[in-house]
Amino acid sequence: MGEQTEQTVRTAYDTVAAAYQRSMPDTRPEDPLDLAMLDSFIASVSGQPVLDAGCGAGRISRYIADRGGRVEGVDLSPEMIAQGRAAHPDLDLSVASITDLPHGDASFGGVLLWYSTIHLAPADLTRALDESTRVLVPGGYLLVAFQSGVGTRDLFQSYSRHGHDVSLERYLRTPDQVAELLVARGLSEQTRLVRRGNAIDQDDQTMLLHRAGTV
């Protein structure tokens, strides 16, 4: 398969949106260590606005809002956003690509990329990180979470077992690869968590908390 396009990803998540929301309505799939990283991110941002970039149906936006965070979510999939608005009518969720964010420079104290870069081909990942950095205030925080490793995972069989005929790949990257991309954009590493996979996802899981430079 060639490099995956945003249209492919949008179509896949539009197809599975309702089932996805039913199976993952909240943070129960997260490991306690994952939630600890989210809590650290929320505390670091300290009341500043947060962008949940690639929010899906809003389950992590809900987690942030319930802990006092001022959060806005965007996602590529209109159907995922529709599910999120139905489940969380009080949240600000809208359709947008994380490679072309509809926000001004320095709009957010924190940007969250919670498993939202995993389907991005290299060029799209570059654009997403450029955009995430652009909308961060000086001294703002970026938390990115992803399955880590080398190569790709074809998710066709995983979704077909649940009755969905979708074409979707996951790109694996090492923690150092992603950290180097963030450092190249002027962000300094604050915390790195790498844990082994579990029964839900056998790949290693990485969370990187980086901070933008101050002027």
C-alpha positions in Angstrom: 0.0 0.0 0.0 1.2 3.5 -0.8 1.3 6.4 1.7 -2.0 6.8 3.4 -4.0 10.0 2.6 -6.2 12.0 4.9 -9.2 11.1 2.8 -8.5 7.4 3.5 -8.4 8.1 7.3 -11.5 10.2 7.2 -13.5 7.6 5.3 -12.4 4.8 7.7 -13.3 6.7 10.9 -16.6 7.9 9.4 -17.4 4.3 8.8 -16.6 3.0 12.3 -17.6 6.2 14.3 -20.7 4.8 15.9 -19.1 1.5 16.9 -16.0 3.3 18.1 -18.0 5.5 20.4 -19.9 2.5 21.8 -16.7 0.5 22.5 -14.5 3.4 23.7 -16.8 6.0 25.3 -14.4 7.1 28.0 -10.9 6.5 29.4 -11.4 3.0 30.6 -9.1 1.6 27.9 -6.2 3.8 29.2 -3.6 2.4 31.5 -3.2 4.3 34.9 0.2 5.5 33.6 -1.4 7.0 30.6 -3.9 8.9 32.8 -1.0 10.0 35.0 0.6 11.6 31.9 -2.7 13.3 31.0 -3.0 14.6 34.6 0.6 16.0 34.4 -0.2 17.7 31.1 -3.4 19.3 32.6 -1.5 20.5 35.6 1.3 21.9 33.5 -1.1 23.9 31.3 -2.6 25.3 34.5 -5.9 26.7 33.3 -4.8 27.9 29.8 -6.9 26.8 26.8 -6.1 23.3 25.5 -6.5 22.0 21.9 -7.4 18.3 21.7 -6.1 17.8 18.1 -7.6 14.7 16.7 -10.2 14.4 19.4 -12.3 11.6 17.9 -15.6 11.5 19.7 -14.3 13.6 22.5 -13.5 11.1 25.3 -10.2 12.7 26.2 -11.7 16.2 25.9 -14.3 15.0 28.4 -11.5 13.9 30.7 -9.8 17.3 30.5 -13.0 19.3 31.0 -14.0 17.2 34.0 -10.7 18.2 35.6 -11.3 21.9 35.1 -9.5 22.2 31.7 -10.6 24.7 29.1 -10.6 22.4 26.1 -11.5 22.6 22.4 -11.5 19.5 20.2 -11.0 19.1 16.4 -11.1 15.9 14.3 -10.9 15.0 10.7 -14.0 12.8 10.7 -17.4 14.5 10.6 -19.0 11.3 11.9 -16.7 11.1 14.9 -17.5 14.8 15.7 -21.2 14.0 15.4 -20.8 11.2 17.9 -18.9 13.5 20.2 -21.4 16.3 20.0 -24.2 13.8 20.8 -22.3 12.4 23.8 -20.9 15.6 25.1 -23.1 18.5 24.0 -21.3 20.9 26.4 -18.0 20.5 24.7 -16.6 22.6 21.8 -15.9 20.0 19.1 -15.5 20.7 15.4 -14.3 19.2 12.1 -10.8 20.2 11.1 -7.5 18.6 10.0 -4.6 18.6 12.4 -2.4 19.3 9.4 -4.2 22.6 8.8 -5.6 23.9 12.0 -8.1 26.8 11.8 -6.6 28.7 14.7 -4.3 31.7 15.0 -0.7 31.6 16.2 -0.1 31.2 19.9 -3.8 30.3 20.7 -3.3 27.5 23.2 -1.4 26.9 26.4 -1.5 23.2 25.6 -1.9 20.9 22.5 -2.8 17.3 22.9 -2.0 14.7 20.1 -3.5 11.6 21.8 -2.9 8.8 19.3 -4.0 11.3 16.5 -0.7 11.1 14.5 -0.6 7.4 14.2 -2.2 7.3 10.7 -0.2 10.2 9.3 2.3 9.6 6.5 5.6 11.3 7.1 4.8 14.5 5.2 1.5 14.8 7.0 3.2 14.2 10.3 5.6 17.1 9.6 2.6 19.4 8.8 0.8 18.3 12.0 3.7 19.0 14.2 4.4 22.3 12.5 0.7 23.3 13.1 0.7 22.1 16.7 3.8 24.1 17.4 2.4 27.2 15.6 -0.7 27.4 17.8 1.2 26.9 21.1 1.9 30.0 23.2 5.6 30.5 24.2 6.2 28.2 27.1 3.1 26.1 26.2 3.0 22.3 26.4 2.6 19.6 23.8 1.7 16.0 24.8 1.8 13.4 22.1 0.9 9.7 22.6 1.4 6.9 20.0 2.1 3.3 19.5 5.9 3.0 19.1 8.1 0.7 17.1 9.2 0.3 13.5 7.1 -0.2 10.3 3.4 -0.2 9.9 0.3 -2.2 11.0 -2.4 -3.0 8.6 -5.7 -2.7 10.6 -8.0 -4.2 8.0 -8.2 -7.6 9.8 -8.8 -5.9 13.2 -11.8 -3.9 11.9 -13.1 -6.7 9.7 -13.5 -8.9 12.7 -16.1 -6.4 13.9 -17.9 -6.2 10.6 -16.2 -3.1 9.1 -14.7 -3.1 5.7 -12.2 -0.3 6.0 -8.7 0.3 4.7 -6.4 1.8 7.4 -2.8 1.6 8.4 -1.0 2.6 11.5 2.6 4.0 11.3 5.0 3.1 14.1 7.7 5.4 15.1 10.3 5.2 17.8 10.3 7.6 20.8 13.6 9.1 19.7 12.3 9.7 16.2 9.3 11.7 17.4 11.3 13.5 20.2 13.8 14.6 17.6 11.1 16.1 15.4 9.7 18.0 18.4 13.2 19.3 19.5 13.8 20.5 15.9 10.7 22.7 16.3 12.1 24.3 19.4 10.3 22.2 22.0 12.3 20.7 24.9 11.5 17.3 26.4 10.0 17.4 29.9 8.8 13.8 30.5 9.0 10.6 28.5 6.9 7.5 29.3 7.4 4.3 27.4 5.4 1.2 28.5 5.0 -2.2 27.1 1.8 -3.2 25.4 -1.1 -5.0 27.0 -4.1 -7.1 26.1 -5.8 -4.1 24.3 -2.7 -3.2 22.2 0.4 -5.3 22.1 2.7 -2.5 20.7 4.7 -0.4 23.0 3.0 2.9 24.0 4.9 6.2 24.2 3.9 9.5 25.7 6.1 12.6 25.2 5.5 15.8 27.1 7.4 18.7 25.5 7.5 22.4 26.2 7.8 25.3 23.7 10.5 27.8 24.2 9.8 31.2 25.8 10.5 34.5 24.0 
